[in-house]
Amino acid sequence: MSDPAEPWALPARMSYHVGIFLAVNALRDGYAVIDGPDCNFRKAQWIHGKHDLRSTLLDAAGDHRVINTLMDAELVVTNRGEALIARLEQLAAAVREGVAFVCAMPHVMILGTQYDKILRDLAPRLPFPVLEVPSRSLEADWLDGYADPLTAIARTLDVARATPRPRHVALIGHLHTRNEEDGRADATELRRLLEGLGLTVTSVWLDGGRYQDLVDARDADTLIALPLGRAAAAALAQRTGQRVVEAPVPFGAGRTRRFLAAVARATGSLDALDALVDRELRRVVPRLAWAPQAVFQDRRVAFSAPPMYWGGFLDIAAELGVEVVHLSANAGAHSHTEDLTAEFGPLPPTRLPYHFDAVLREVEALHGEKPVDLALGDTRYCQRLDWITETLEFGFPSHFDHAFHPRPTLGFEGWTCFLDRLAHAFTARRPRRR
């Protein structure tokens, strides 16, 4: 939905560099070297100590994994890459493995610094790969910032010794936003389900592991491309000849089965598919048998998350008898890759990205017609709407909801965990904040 009445309204779109920092946060030995001023530390603070209590992006002793050249508007006039070279050499003196991503701020890019040449000349002196990520902060958002480092890895990964093995798969494009127990549990659940098809998972991009773990993707004969990993999977397959299968994010029981079916067809595992799904449903569905129908039936909800989660949530809502009255995202429309109208019919009002004032007006108007029981979304979204209705933090950033025990969102285990959170939110009643 466009907003012609508010052409200058501030969209709640997380920035491109925040996405890069999320990708680095999802690599235990990853580093971001930004050719620009130190304001980037503030972007890292959206993650470190707020969204992810286990983040190591920043360090009290100054050994940060987000590094800046301090290139301000005055210094940029004489910049020839010296500060960048100095930062990389300092990093090389401190660490011996991992990967570093170099990205320039727009005001630095205007001089046309030849980063490819600088990095090529430096490569023999560095003990780890340094990859350039395009400077797209003016036109792209955080989902692009997360996906572009994956594509940079895919284009430069050493594939000379690749040994693709039958029934070995790599998962490309998993959005691992934090290293708390919910993020770790998602990666565990995805591995478990793929192994349930009789497959061996060589690598998950990304899951909080080390850079060397990503190299093992070259030994898979099939790359499973989630929405954020499609460009990376295509780039890697072009160099290796691996098979690529595009799959949806396995959010909810319906999308999880669709995810597994896509993988099973590509890997010749259809014989194992029905048995796996039947076994999983027999295991988890009895947990839900006690839930009174009134907990979910006829509830009205507003949902804000990256569009790759919309289909799964609409599935879940249809199963429960929940009406979705509003959809939005803190990302741009380009991330909306599914034709949901063909599956669900006309969608409710949508905002891509949402605008603070506009989404508040629209949900308030919907609430005036008939009460909206719950709004799910990121921290800023919930803070805007919690005086109207109950709210539940979901996705990135979540500054007040944290996980200290395994609590996945994806797969069949994630489905039941999400329904548990949903039921609790529906039955909670708090005084509305005015």
Secondary structure, DSSP 8 states (H G I E B T S, - for coil): ---TT-TT--B---BHHHHHHHHHHTSTTEEEEEES-TTHHHHHTTTBTTTBTT--SS-TTS--SEEE----TTGGGG-SSHHHHHHHHHHHHH-SSSEEEEEE-HHHHTT---HHHHHHHHGGG-SS-EEE----TTT-BHHHHHHHHHHHHHHHS--TT---EEEEEEEE------SSHHHHHHHHHHHHHHHHTT-EEEEEESSS--HHHHHGGGGEEEEEE-GGGHHHHHHHHHHH--EEEE-----SHHHHHHHHHHHHHHHT-HHHHHHHHHHHHHHHGGGGTTS-GGGTTT-EEEEES-GGGHHHHHHHHHHHT-EEEEEE-SS-GGG--S-HHHHHSS---EESS-BHHHHHHHHHHHHHHS---EEEE-HHHHHHHTTTSEEEE-SS--SS---SS---SSHHHHHHHHHHHHHHHHH-------
